[in-house]
Amino acid sequence: MFDADELEKIQSARDEWEREHVEPVVDRFGERQDSFETDTNGQTVDRLYTPTDVHDLDYETDLGYPGQEPYTRGVYSTMYRGRLWTMRQYAGMGTAVETNERFQYLLGEGQTGLSMAFDLPTQMGYDSDDSMAAGEVGKAGVAIDSLRDMETVFDGIPLDEVSTSMTINAPASVLLAMYIAVGDRQGVDRTALRGTIQNDILKEYIARNTYIYPPEPSMRIITDIFEFCAEETPKFNTISISGYHIREAGSTAAQELAFTLGNGIEYVETALEAGLDVDEFAPQLSFFFNAHNNILEEVAKFRAARRLWARLVEERFNTDNPKSRQLKFHTQTAGSMLTAQQVENNVVRVAYQALAAVLGGTQSLHTNGKDEALSIPTEQSVRTALRTQQILAHESGVADTIDPLAGSYYVESLTDQLEAEATELLERVDQRGGMRQAIEELWVQRQIQDTAFERQQEIDSGERIIVGVNEFTVEKDEHVDIEEVSKADQKRQHQRLQSVREERDEEAVESALAALETAASGEENLMPYLIDAVKVYATTGEICDTLRDVFGEYQPGAAV
């Protein structure tokens, strides 16, 4: 992009500026610290960036235009000038009735998409009255024991008018089946259903541990979803390949980028091995990233992610459809950056993180409530979180032009650095035989754990300042009202589940579960059998237990 002679003049002028203007000031007054680094990557941040830092940048190859490869500047040609990102606040609490009330409230306040959180028993494939669910019903999200609960959650919410993201992994196929069944009963054409299921089991083995089955059958289920949805629900994103939880576990930005795209490669390769056409399912892949505190590093990460994915898919899978190479992603602000101390500070953190996501070109966004370090957010904190997005959209001006930080010498340099570091990590993954093998060897987990340990040491020593935690503290925090799930709520959920069992056709349930077991033992696509089972009110636990009997359960420490 720059003439060689001009670059030489710029470098010479910079050297002179350093000698004559910077060094005397630094000698006299010093700087705030000896060196500056990016938030998590540990990359040195120079005092000043000039064209010499991006001298290899080729505009057409590395940047291009929005909606055109390599998609560095965005996957859509008009981006937010055409339509704002989807404001998809994460919600789900206690019972289905309470979640419906919260969804109705958020839609009334201007939210444009729904995002559904599930309690831990649902995530692990247990019914609310299972002994394994004791004390956890409704706490981390909504309890979904049967289609009756899903029908209640979406009562009065037409599924052809909203898109819904469901943060569910091991039993994702079951919850998707319920969502499709609700749409069927509302009379919504399946081709009109819009949304996303997270459905990312590899990151569960890496970071979250809410897995059920061993990897091989888990990957089979995911492939079945790809195949079924490509035909039946083409507007529904079949997976949200998640770097969010990898980052929450303590990874760097480059590790989040590399391991997320590495998981994406693994899913594509598994689907291809099963005989699927990459251009049939790849356009329905989506990604899910974390928005951390360092604004410019995060913007660079999002831009690097789009460019790197486009190149990886082109090089490895020989796709014909440009949409197969588009990285579309949802962003959530960083839960791990929220503090229980001085919770009001979290409003500021969330706002800056959301700004990074928008400057980086996200397709949808969840902003955390200020009190989520303590509990499910209150209605007031959810409203403030949503208003944060609305202020960004309508008052800040950042949505008025596309990729506004493009051409920044620092941002472009950092984008290149992150892509290069992620590429190097992916090469190391390939040397280990791919992501599944690298996970089996615990190599991926160790990379993240080492980073997390180093970060915690920096916090403990005071080298890394966390406002309100290890610096700028107060003697006593103000009282914070929090949402709580009562024992009465849990008892009502048990009673609701018992009522479903008493009212359903038990013979139809047994028949549907037997058909599912037979299909799971063979090679048929499981999705039609799952839809049949949920429609006769087989429960989440009964369905998952049926599959447990066929597939077994993954044991920590076993080969992945």
C-alpha positions, 0 to 999 in steps of 0.5 A: 500500500505504501511506496518503499521510498516513502516508508523509508522517509517515514521511518527516518522521521520517526527515528528522529522524533524518538531521539529528539522529542521522546527520549528527553521526556522519558529520561526526565519524567519516565512513562507509566510502566516499563513496557505495555502489552495487549490485555491477554496476548502479551504482545508488546504495544509500541509507543506509536504506529506508522505505515511502516508497521503495516508495510506488507498490507495489501488492500485487495487481498487483506482488507477488500470491501464489506461483503466481499472476501476476505470479509475483514471489513464485514460479511455484509455489504451495508452492515449496520447501515442496512440493519443493526445487529440483533440485540439478543439478551440472554435470558432464562430463569427458574420456571418456563412461566417466569422465562416467558414473562422475561421474554415478553418484557424484553421484546416490549423493551425493544429487544430484537432476538431471544437468547435462552439460558438453561439450568444445569440439569437441562444442560446435562440431560436430567429431569428436574426430579432426578437426584442429580438435579437436586438444588440446581433446578432453575438456578442457571437458567430455565428448567425444560423437562418436556415440550410443555415447558417449551410451549409455555416459554414461547406462549404468545411469541410467534416463532416466525417473527423472532429469532431464538438462540439457545445456549445448549450443547450435549442435549442440543438436538432434544431442545431443537426438536422441541423448538421445531415442535412448538413451531409446528404447533403454531403453524409456522413453516419450518423454513421460516424458523430462525435462530441458533443452537450452540451445539458445540461439544468440543469446547465442552471437553475443553472448557465447560464440562457439560457433556453427556456422551463420548465424542464419537456419538456426540459428533454423529448427533451434530452431523445429523443436525447439520443434515436435517436442518439444511433441508428442513430449517435452512434459516436456522444456524445449526451450531455456534462454534464457541470461543466464548467459553474458551476465553472464559476459561482463561485463554488469550485472544489468539488462543480463543481465535485459533481453538475456535476456528480449529473446532470449526475445521473439525466439525466440517471435516466430520460432516464431510466424512459423513458424506455431506456437501460442504456448501449445503451445511457450511452457510449455516455454521455460526460462531460465538466470541467473547468481548473482553476489556481491551477494546482495540485487541478485541476489534482486531480479533474479530477482524482477524477471525473473519479473514482467517476463516475465509482463508482456511475454508478456501484452502482446506475445503474447496468451496464453491459457495461464498457464504460457506466462507463467511464467518458470522458471529454472536458476541457476549460481553465477558462474564469473567470480567464482571466483579462481585465488588462494586457491581456498578463498575460492571456497567462501564465494563460491559459498555466498553466490551459492547463497543468493541463487538460493534466496532468489530462487526458482530451480527448479534450481541448480548450485554451482561447485567451488572449483577451477573457475578452474583446471580441471574440478573434482575429486571432492572439490570437487564434493562440497563444492559439492553439500553447499553446496546440501544445507546450504542446503536442510536446515539454513539454514531459507531454504527453509521459507517462500516469498519470505522477503525480500518486503516488504523496503523495499530489496529491493522498491525494488531489484526495481522499479529493475531492472525499470525499467532492463531495460524501458528497455533493451528499449525501446532494443532495440525501437527497433533492430528487435529483438534480432537487429538489435541484435546485428547492429549490435553494439549489445548487444555494445558495451553489455556490453563497456563495462560489463566494461571499467569493472569491470576498471578499478575492479579494477585501481585497487583501487576494487573489492576482490576478496579475495585478488586485489587486497587481502588477498593472500598471498605464495604460494598452497597447492598445489591438486590439479586434474583433467587430461585426459591424452593417453592419454585423448584417444587412447582417444577416437580409438580408440573413434570409429574402432571405431564407424565400423568396426562400423556399417552404412555404407550406413545412415549414408550413407542417413540423412545423405542424407535429412537433407540433403534435409530441410535443403534443404527445409522439413521438421522436421529432428528425425526425420531427426536421430534416424534418423541418430544411431541408425545411429551417424552421428557428431556431426561428420558430421551437422554437416558435412551441415548445414554443406553446406546452411546454410553457416557463420557468419563473425564480422562477417557480418550476424546 
